[in-house]
Amino acid sequence: MGAIAGAVATNIYCTQPILPLIETGLGVDLAAVDLVAGAALLGFASGLALLLPLGDRVDRRKLVLAQVTLAFLAALCATFSPSIWPLIASSFALGVVSCVPQQLVPFAASMSLPSERGRSVGTVVSGIMIGILLGRTISGIVGAYFGWRAVYGLQAVAMVPVWFISASLLPRGVPTTNLSYGRLLASLWPLARDNRPIRESMIVQALLWACFNAFWVNLAALLASGPWHLGSGWAGAFGIIGAAGAAAASFAGRGADRHGPRWVVGISILVVTVSYVILGGAASSMTLLILGVIVLDIGVQAGLVSNQTRAFAVDHTAQGRINSLYMTAIFLGGAVGVIISGWLMSHYGWKGIVVFGIVLGLTACLYHWQGDPRDQKARAGELEAQRK
């Protein structure tokens, strides 16, 4: 599941290192080309909202196979897009059907004992994060040598073995509800309204994911315009550096099983905020840039697993719907982070990105630690359930 999830996750992030190549190839400005990356995230958020709830109703294996097939077609459309707007539309469509990784996370959680749920979620999320980061590396190198269209073509080709592996190895999913599709969607709001742990997880990780994407979507522009004048291949190579932090997802899952996920979330917020303090010097120091990348990825990945584990603990029969709420919120946050950071980079340069990241981190910290006396009993029960 981790390997399949990682392969499909590259569909969303392969665009980021090659944005300057698209800008040059299609003759558009930076603000317009950032919409390609933003459309992928908005599409992904739409898929999470509309497709993930189906995982509670039908066989998740069938959902995965159908989505991989459509991802192949969307990547082909992106490959042959004649101008920026068809590319944006193709990017949005590719994002919608590439929510396969988040079909697999609740799949793994539902197959695990409560005492091992964090570890299982961490394993699949590690695969996702490695896919995201190495996908950037591969796309940057391929784009540098063969052009941006070759990147989308490679994504389409990659979906073929992914389909056959999924068909051969994934177990059949067992539906946990017989609610109609309309009632599944209608049940999302009460889940979020009535469960504070789900709401907290959604909001905090949305802020952290905005930090994550604000950095990565502007990295290529920083390297191209900074003192180094490096191309997309170098921007993609930073994915290897970031992948060093992917192990944090697995360790965060184990920490959530042992200490409770909310404790790990607090540490994650602190780490992400500190990473942007380090990145304040990234415009002039390669050492600080590399260190900031590692710290940022560790914090965001640890937060992703611990927040997700916390949300899943609320109701084991609604894993797909909980994940739909959770992932929709964080990818909306990521899309907003991409769009705002693109404007900030155009007007204020790297300093604007750094200030944006620190403000987001402090906002997440304030929200997380504000507390709610009415929720103390629920938090104690949650921790006890995780220990059991």
C-alpha positions in Angstrom: 0.0 0.0 0.0 2.8 2.4 0.8 4.5 1.8 -2.5 1.3 2.2 -4.5 0.4 5.3 -2.6 3.8 6.8 -3.2 3.7 6.2 -6.9 0.3 7.9 -7.3 1.2 10.8 -5.1 3.9 11.9 -7.6 1.0 13.0 -9.9 0.2 15.9 -7.6 3.8 17.2 -7.0 5.6 16.5 -10.2 4.7 20.0 -11.5 6.4 22.0 -8.8 10.1 21.7 -9.9 9.2 22.3 -13.6 7.2 25.5 -13.1 9.9 27.7 -14.6 10.1 25.4 -17.6 6.3 25.7 -18.2 6.6 29.5 -17.7 9.1 29.7 -20.5 7.6 27.0 -22.7 4.1 28.5 -22.7 5.1 32.1 -22.5 3.2 33.0 -19.2 4.2 34.8 -16.0 5.0 33.2 -12.7 1.6 34.0 -11.1 -0.2 32.2 -14.0 2.0 29.1 -14.0 1.6 28.8 -10.2 -2.1 28.1 -11.0 -1.0 24.8 -12.5 0.3 23.6 -9.2 -2.6 25.2 -7.3 -5.1 23.5 -9.6 -3.6 20.1 -8.9 -4.1 20.7 -5.2 -7.6 22.1 -5.6 -8.5 19.0 -7.7 -7.0 16.7 -5.1 -9.0 18.4 -2.4 -12.2 18.0 -4.5 -11.4 14.3 -5.0 -10.9 13.9 -1.3 -14.3 15.5 -0.6 -16.2 13.6 -3.2 -14.5 10.2 -3.6 -13.0 9.3 -0.2 -16.5 8.8 1.5 -17.2 6.1 -1.1 -14.5 4.0 0.6 -17.0 3.3 3.5 -19.6 2.2 1.0 -17.9 0.2 -1.7 -14.8 -2.0 -2.2 -11.8 0.3 -2.0 -9.8 -1.9 -4.3 -12.2 -1.2 -7.1 -12.0 2.5 -6.4 -8.3 2.5 -6.6 -8.2 0.7 -9.9 -10.8 3.1 -11.4 -8.9 6.2 -10.2 -5.5 4.9 -11.5 -7.1 4.4 -15.0 -8.5 8.0 -15.0 -5.1 9.3 -13.8 -3.4 7.7 -16.8 -5.8 9.6 -19.1 -5.5 12.9 -17.3 -1.7 12.8 -17.4 -1.9 12.1 -21.2 -4.1 15.2 -21.6 -1.5 17.3 -19.6 1.3 16.0 -21.9 -0.3 17.4 -25.0 -1.9 20.6 -23.6 -1.4 23.3 -26.2 -1.6 26.3 -23.8 -1.8 27.2 -20.1 -5.5 26.9 -19.5 -5.9 23.3 -20.9 -2.9 22.4 -18.8 -4.5 23.9 -15.7 -7.7 21.9 -16.5 -5.7 18.7 -17.0 -3.8 19.4 -13.7 -7.1 19.8 -11.9 -8.5 16.5 -13.3 -5.3 14.7 -12.5 -5.6 16.0 -8.9 -9.2 14.8 -8.5 -8.4 11.2 -9.4 -5.1 11.0 -7.6 -6.5 10.7 -4.1 -5.7 7.0 -4.3 -3.1 7.4 -1.4 -5.8 8.6 0.9 -8.0 5.7 -0.1 -5.2 3.4 1.2 -4.5 5.2 4.5 -7.9 4.4 6.0 -7.8 1.0 4.3 -4.6 0.3 6.3 -6.1 1.8 9.5 -9.2 -0.4 9.3 -7.2 -3.5 8.9 -5.1 -2.8 12.0 -5.5 -3.3 15.8 -6.0 0.0 17.7 -2.7 -0.4 19.4 -0.9 -0.7 16.0 -3.0 1.9 14.0 -0.5 4.7 14.3 2.3 2.4 13.0 0.2 1.2 10.1 -0.8 4.7 9.1 2.8 5.8 9.5 4.0 3.1 7.1 1.6 4.1 4.3 2.2 7.8 4.9 6.0 7.2 4.7 5.4 5.8 1.3 3.3 8.8 0.3 5.9 11.3 1.5 8.8 9.4 -0.2 6.8 9.4 -3.4 6.1 13.1 -3.1 9.7 14.0 -2.5 11.4 11.6 -4.9 8.7 12.5 -7.5 10.0 16.0 -7.4 13.5 14.8 -7.9 12.7 12.7 -10.9 10.5 15.3 -12.5 13.1 18.0 -12.1 15.8 15.9 -13.8 13.5 14.7 -16.5 12.2 18.2 -17.1 15.8 19.6 -17.3 16.8 17.1 -20.0 13.6 16.4 -21.9 11.2 19.2 -21.2 8.1 19.6 -19.0 5.9 17.6 -21.3 8.0 14.5 -20.8 7.3 14.7 -17.1 3.6 14.3 -17.6 4.2 11.6 -20.2 6.3 9.7 -17.7 3.5 10.0 -15.1 1.0 8.5 -17.6 3.4 5.6 -18.3 4.0 5.0 -14.6 0.2 4.5 -13.9 0.3 1.3 -16.1 2.4 -0.9 -13.7 0.7 0.7 -10.7 -2.7 -0.5 -12.1 -1.4 -4.1 -12.5 0.3 -4.2 -9.1 -2.9 -2.8 -7.4 -5.0 -5.4 -9.2 -2.7 -8.2 -8.1 -1.8 -7.4 -4.5 -4.5 -5.2 -2.9 -7.1 -7.2 -0.8 -10.7 -6.6 -1.4 -12.2 -4.0 0.9 -15.2 -4.6 3.1 -17.8 -1.8 3.2 -18.7 -0.6 6.7 -22.0 1.1 5.9 -24.9 0.8 3.5 -25.7 4.6 3.4 -26.4 6.0 0.0 -23.8 8.3 -1.5 -25.9 11.4 -0.7 -26.3 10.4 2.9 -22.6 9.7 3.1 -21.8 13.2 2.0 -24.5 14.6 4.3 -22.9 12.8 7.3 -19.6 14.7 6.9 -20.8 17.9 8.5 -22.1 16.2 11.7 -18.8 14.3 12.0 -16.8 17.5 12.0 -19.3 19.5 14.1 -19.6 17.0 16.9 -16.0 15.8 17.2 -13.4 18.4 18.3 -10.4 16.1 17.7 -11.4 15.9 14.0 -11.8 19.7 13.8 -8.4 20.3 15.5 -6.6 17.9 13.3 -8.1 19.4 10.2 -7.3 23.0 11.0 -3.8 22.4 12.4 -2.6 20.2 9.5 -4.1 22.6 7.0 -1.9 25.3 8.4 1.2 23.0 8.4 0.4 21.9 4.8 0.2 25.5 3.7 3.7 25.9 5.1 4.9 22.8 3.3 3.6 23.9 -0.1 4.6 27.5 0.2 8.2 26.4 0.4 8.2 23.7 -2.3 6.2 25.5 -4.9 8.6 28.5 -4.7 11.9 26.6 -4.4 12.6 26.4 -8.1 12.1 30.2 -8.4 14.4 30.8 -5.5 17.2 28.6 -6.9 16.7 30.2 -10.4 16.8 33.8 -9.3 19.1 33.6 -6.2 22.9 33.7 -6.1 23.1 30.1 -7.5 21.1 30.4 -10.8 20.3 26.7 -10.7 17.7 25.0 -13.0 14.8 22.6 -12.4 17.1 19.6 -12.1 18.6 21.1 -8.9 15.2 22.0 -7.6 14.0 18.4 -8.1 17.2 17.1 -6.4 16.1 18.8 -3.2 13.5 16.0 -3.0 16.2 13.6 -2.1 17.2 15.8 0.8 13.6 16.1 1.9 13.2 12.4 1.7 15.6 12.0 4.5 12.8 13.2 6.8 10.3 10.7 5.5 11.2 8.3 8.3 9.6 10.9 10.6 6.2 9.6 9.5 6.9 6.1 10.8 8.4 7.4 14.1 5.5 9.8 14.6 3.1 6.9 14.3 4.9 4.9 16.9 5.1 8.0 19.1 1.3 8.5 18.7 0.7 4.9 19.8 2.9 5.4 22.9 2.3 9.0 24.1 -0.9 10.0 22.3 -1.2 11.8 19.0 -1.9 15.2 20.4 1.5 15.4 22.1 3.2 14.6 18.8 1.2 17.3 17.1 2.5 19.9 19.4 6.1 18.9 18.8 5.4 18.9 15.0 4.1 22.5 15.0 7.2 23.7 16.9 9.5 21.9 14.4 7.8 23.4 11.4 7.9 27.0 12.8 11.6 26.6 13.7 12.2 25.4 10.1 11.0 28.7 8.7 13.3 30.6 11.1 16.2 28.6 9.6 14.9 29.2 6.0 15.1 32.9 6.7 18.7 32.6 5.6 18.1 30.3 2.7 18.3 33.1 0.1 22.1 33.4 0.8 23.2 30.2 2.4 22.9 26.7 0.8 23.6 25.2 4.2 20.6 26.9 5.8 18.5 25.9 2.8 19.4 22.2 3.1 18.9 22.2 6.9 15.6 24.0 6.6 14.3 21.5 4.1 15.1 18.6 6.4 13.6 20.2 9.5 10.5 21.3 7.6 9.8 17.8 6.2 10.3 16.1 9.5 7.8 18.5 11.2 5.1 18.3 8.5 5.3 14.5 8.1 5.1 13.9 11.8 2.1 16.2 12.1 0.4 14.5 9.2 0.5 11.1 10.8 -0.3 12.1 14.3 -3.2 14.4 13.3 -4.5 11.6 11.1 -4.2 9.0 13.8 -6.0 11.2 16.2 -8.9 11.8 13.8 -9.2 8.1 12.9 -9.6 7.2 16.6 -13.0 9.0 16.8 -15.0 6.4 14.9 -13.7 3.1 13.3 -16.8 2.7 11.1 -16.3 6.1 9.4 -12.6 6.0 8.4 -13.2 7.0 4.8 -15.4 10.0 5.8 -13.0 11.1 8.5 -10.1 10.9 6.1 -12.2 12.9 3.5 -12.7 15.7 6.0 -9.1 15.7 7.2 -7.5 15.5 3.8 -9.9 17.9 2.1 -9.1 20.5 4.8 -5.3 20.2 4.5 -5.2 20.2 0.8 -7.4 23.3 0.6 -4.9 24.8 3.0 -2.1 23.7 0.7 -3.8 25.2 -2.3 -4.4 28.5 -0.5 -0.7 28.4 0.6 0.4 27.9 -3.0 -1.7 30.8 -4.4 -0.8 33.2 -1.6 2.9 32.3 -1.6 3.1 32.8 -5.4 1.8 36.3 -5.0 4.2 37.0 -2.1 7.2 35.6 -4.0 6.3 37.9 -7.0 6.0 41.0 -4.8 8.3 40.5 -1.8 10.6 37.7 -2.7 11.9 35.0 -0.4 11.4 37.2 2.7 7.6 37.2 2.1 7.6 33.4 2.0 9.5 33.2 5.3 7.2 35.6 7.1 4.2 33.8 5.7 5.5 30.4 7.0 6.3 31.7 10.5 2.9 33.4 10.8 1.2 30.1 9.8 3.2 28.1 12.3 2.4 30.5 15.2 -1.3 30.4 14.2 -1.2 26.6 14.4 0.5 26.8 17.7 -2.0 29.2 19.2 -4.9 27.1 18.0 -3.5 23.8 19.2 -2.6 25.0 22.7 -5.6 27.2 23.5 -7.3 24.2 25.1 -10.9 23.6 26.0 -11.9 22.6 29.5 -15.0 20.8 28.2 -12.8 18.5 26.1 -10.4 17.3 28.9 -12.3 14.1 29.5 -12.5 13.3 25.8 -8.8 13.8 25.4 -8.1 11.5 28.4 -10.3 8.9 26.9 -8.6 9.2 23.5 -5.2 8.7 25.1 -6.3 5.7 27.0 -7.9 4.2 23.8 -4.6 4.7 22.0 -2.6 2.9 24.8 -5.0 0.0 24.8 
